[in-house]
Amino acid sequence: MDRQLAGLFGESVFGAWIAPGRYLDTGKRRIQRRSWGKRLVVLALLSVTVVATTRLIRAGLARQAGQERNRFAEELATFVKEGALERASEFVSMLESGKNQLDPADRHLDLLVRAEAALYRYHDADPDRLRRIEPYLATPEPFYGSGSRVVGGITVLSREERASRWAALEREQPAFQHDPEYFYLLATTLEQRGEIRAAREAWQRSADLGPLWLVHRFEQAVFEARQGDEQAAANIASRMVSLDPDSPIAVS
């Protein structure tokens, strides 16, 4: 009877018949849902892996770049101390990476200010150098700022202007006991103030600390010539030639 009714009406006396295809369709949908779920999990894991790997690579590259800049800074500091201005100019360019402005957050900012000031005064008088460092140079009295910025600010001044900054320059002496350029600035300032004996002592200290600063040694020879000591001037000039016979400063 059940079969006959089902044949006539398409349903069972115990309820509607469920076509076998519906069971199959439901199974396929479950399989498809599970398949898409797995794919989404895999995609999520891949995305996380890619992001993490990218971050690690970037961190590694940033660390490597930072280490390279630190090495550039160490070389630059050495060249400035030795008066190797051509080499200092090269390493300033590498440390600045072609930027037109200095970064106030740069950990090497004070070194760059000091180096650019020295290159401006003794190397090429490039106004772009002065423009880059002017915002970071110590301002007129009370002339506060880091020692490097104070010395850099005095470096770019004329001799007459330096004499007016005597108090600021003298105040920095304890921190620059082994800095030849500092004693050069001190010598020129003392001479401008008429303190010749103290100026000569500062000149000698500058020569002892930085014999290869030929720009300074040339001015020291001129100083001795102005004081009437031609022999001292000749000795300094001879020493310059022996240290660097190919330098245009030495042969001049």
C-alpha positions, 0 to 999 in steps of 0.5 A: 500500500505504501508503495502504491500511495507513493507511486500515486502521490509521490510521498510515504504514509510516514511523511514526504519522501526525500529524494536521494539526490538531496542527500548527495547535494547536502554532502557536496555542500558540506565538503565544499564548505570544509574545502573553502574553510581550509583554503581560508586558513591556508591563505591566512597563514600565508598572509601572516608568514609573508607579513612577518617575513617582510618585517624581518627583512626590513628590520634586517636591512634597516639594521644593516643600513644603521651599522653602515651609517655608524661606520661612515660616522666613525670614518668622518670623525677621524677625517675631521680630526686629522684634517683630511678634508677631501675624504671628510667631504666624501663621507659627509655626502655618504652620511647625508645620502644626498639630502638637502636638509639635515634630520634633527632626529639624526643621531649623527647630527652634531658630527655632521654640523661640525664637519660641514662647518669645517668644510665650509670654512677650510675647504670650499666655502659652499653656501649650501653647507652653511644653509644646511647647518645654520638652523643647528648652530649655537646662537649668539650669547649665551651660545647654548647648545652642544659643544660641537654646535658651539664650535661649529658656530664659531668655526664659520665666523670671521676672526673678528667675530670669533673674538666676540665669542671668546667666552663661549669658546673658552667655556668649551675647552675642557671638552676639547682637550684633544681637538686640534681644530678647537686649539686652532680656533683658540689661537686665532681668537687669542691673536685677535685679542692681542694675547700673542704668547697664549696664541702661540701656545694654542698654535703649538697645541693645535700642531701637536694634536693635528700635524696633518691639518695643513690649512692650520699649519699654513696659517700658523706659519703666517702667524709666526711671520707676522710676529717677525719670526721668519725662522719659525715660519720656515720651519713650519713650512718645511714640516708641511712639505715633509708631511705632504709634499704633493699638497698644494697648501704645502708647496705654496 
